[in-house]
Amino acid sequence: MSQNIIDITDDNFNQEVLQSEKLVLADFWAPWCGPCRQLTPIIEEFASEYQNKIKVFKKYIKLFFKHLLLIFSIKALLKIL
């Protein structure tokens, strides 16, 4: 994963996403998702190019916390918010 992409956990979600002063791009992915894998280099390039303007995070959907899946209405992949 690119150094410009943040790993989100339950502990840092509020601070890194909800309380962020920058725009946030959230990519929920899974390794078995073909479109997710195809989009990875584009998101990494985007994160690098706009690192001072936005925060980018990717989260493997299986490891993401269920209450956040409900908040973002994630029912299928590919999901970018």
C-alpha atoms as a printed R data frame, in Angstrom:
   type eleno elety resid chain resno       x       y       z
1  ATOM     1    CA   MET     A     1   0.000   0.000   0.000
2  ATOM     2    CA   SER     A     2   1.215   3.509  -0.791
3  ATOM     3    CA   GLN     A     3   2.589   5.659   2.021
4  ATOM     4    CA   ASN     A     4  -0.063   8.261   1.143
5  ATOM     5    CA   ILE     A     5  -2.908   5.871   1.908
6  ATOM     6    CA   ILE     A     6  -4.073   5.647   5.509
7  ATOM     7    CA   ASP     A     7  -4.979   2.387   7.196
8  ATOM     8    CA   ILE     A     8  -8.225   2.916   9.057
9  ATOM     9    CA   THR     A     9  -9.043   1.113  12.275
10 ATOM    10    CA   ASP     A    10 -11.913   1.370  14.700
11 ATOM    11    CA   ASP     A    11  -9.640   3.364  17.003
12 ATOM    12    CA   ASN     A    12  -8.625   6.051  14.497
13 ATOM    13    CA   PHE     A    13 -11.745   6.232  12.297
14 ATOM    14    CA   ASN     A    14 -13.283   9.288  13.980
15 ATOM    15    CA   GLN     A    15 -10.046  11.252  13.985
16 ATOM    16    CA   GLU     A    16  -8.830  10.321  10.499
17 ATOM    17    CA   VAL     A    17 -12.169  10.384   8.660
18 ATOM    18    CA   LEU     A    18 -15.045  12.072  10.466
19 ATOM    19    CA   GLN     A    19 -12.979  14.867  12.055
20 ATOM    20    CA   SER     A    20 -10.651  15.377   9.099
21 ATOM    21    CA   GLU     A    21 -10.277  18.930   7.843
22 ATOM    22    CA   LYS     A    22  -9.429  17.536   4.405
23 ATOM    23    CA   LEU     A    23 -11.708  15.732   1.999
24 ATOM    24    CA   VAL     A    24 -11.576  11.966   2.409
25 ATOM    25    CA   LEU     A    25 -11.659   9.309  -0.312
26 ATOM    26    CA   ALA     A    26 -12.616   5.909   1.093
27 ATOM    27    CA   ASP     A    27 -12.009   2.745  -0.898
28 ATOM    28    CA   PHE     A    28 -13.524  -0.459   0.492
29 ATOM    29    CA   TRP     A    29 -11.982  -3.442  -1.298
30 ATOM    30    CA   ALA     A    30 -11.299  -7.173  -1.219
31 ATOM    31    CA   PRO     A    31  -8.485  -9.162  -2.858
32 ATOM    32    CA   TRP     A    32 -10.953 -11.374  -4.748
33 ATOM    33    CA   CYS     A    33 -12.618  -8.307  -6.335
34 ATOM    34    CA   GLY     A    34 -11.244  -7.835  -9.879
35 ATOM    35    CA   PRO     A    35 -12.375  -4.208 -10.286
36 ATOM    36    CA   CYS     A    36 -10.887  -3.407  -6.847
37 ATOM    37    CA   ARG     A    37  -7.484  -4.736  -7.950
38 ATOM    38    CA   GLN     A    38  -7.685  -2.810 -11.230
39 ATOM    39    CA   LEU     A    39  -8.472   0.429  -9.427
40 ATOM    40    CA   THR     A    40  -5.634   0.126  -6.883
41 ATOM    41    CA   PRO     A    41  -2.890   1.788  -8.986
42 ATOM    42    CA   ILE     A    42  -5.244   4.638  -9.902
43 ATOM    43    CA   ILE     A    43  -6.146   5.284  -6.271
44 ATOM    44    CA   GLU     A    44  -2.475   5.120  -5.252
45 ATOM    45    CA   GLU     A    45  -1.562   7.649  -7.962
46 ATOM    46    CA   PHE     A    46  -4.460   9.882  -6.896
47 ATOM    47    CA   ALA     A    47  -3.353   9.679  -3.241
48 ATOM    48    CA   SER     A    48   0.174  10.662  -4.192
49 ATOM    49    CA   GLU     A    49  -0.827  13.507  -6.511
50 ATOM    50    CA   TYR     A    50  -3.317  15.078  -4.079
51 ATOM    51    CA   GLN     A    51  -1.634  14.165  -0.773
52 ATOM    52    CA   ASN     A    52  -1.751  17.748   0.526
53 ATOM    53    CA   LYS     A    53  -5.421  18.237  -0.349
54 ATOM    54    CA   ILE     A    54  -7.182  14.994   0.542
55 ATOM    55    CA   LYS     A    55  -6.851  11.897   2.717
56 ATOM    56    CA   VAL     A    56  -7.194   8.528   1.070
57 ATOM    57    CA   PHE     A    57  -7.884   5.310   2.885
58 ATOM    58    CA   LYS     A    58  -8.407   1.777   1.709
59 ATOM    59    CA   LYS     A    59  -9.893  -0.911   3.880
60 ATOM    60    CA   TYR     A    60 -10.188  -4.604   3.218
61 ATOM    61    CA   ILE     A    61 -13.926  -5.110   3.604
62 ATOM    62    CA   LYS     A    62 -13.655  -8.414   5.480
63 ATOM    63    CA   LEU     A    63 -11.587  -6.705   8.150
64 ATOM    64    CA   PHE     A    64 -13.759  -3.615   8.372
65 ATOM    65    CA   PHE     A    65 -15.987  -3.215  11.360
66 ATOM    66    CA   LYS     A    66 -19.627  -4.161  10.879
67 ATOM    67    CA   HIS     A    67 -21.055  -0.980  12.360
68 ATOM    68    CA   LEU     A    68 -19.150   1.071   9.767
69 ATOM    69    CA   LEU     A    69 -20.463  -1.163   6.974
70 ATOM    70    CA   LEU     A    70 -23.940  -0.134   8.091
71 ATOM    71    CA   ILE     A    71 -23.043   3.570   8.329
72 ATOM    72    CA   PHE     A    72 -21.780   3.590   4.725
73 ATOM    73    CA   SER     A    73 -24.429   1.170   3.384
74 ATOM    74    CA   ILE     A    74 -21.809  -1.168   1.985
75 ATOM    75    CA   LYS     A    75 -23.570  -4.156   0.511
76 ATOM    76    CA   ALA     A    76 -21.288  -4.969  -2.417
77 ATOM    77    CA   LEU     A    77 -17.876  -4.177  -3.815
78 ATOM    78    CA   LEU     A    78 -16.553  -1.990  -5.473
79 ATOM    79    CA   LYS     A    79 -17.459   0.873  -3.092
80 ATOM    80    CA   ILE     A    80 -15.725   4.226  -3.173
81 ATOM    81    CA   LEU     A    81 -16.975   7.139  -1.141
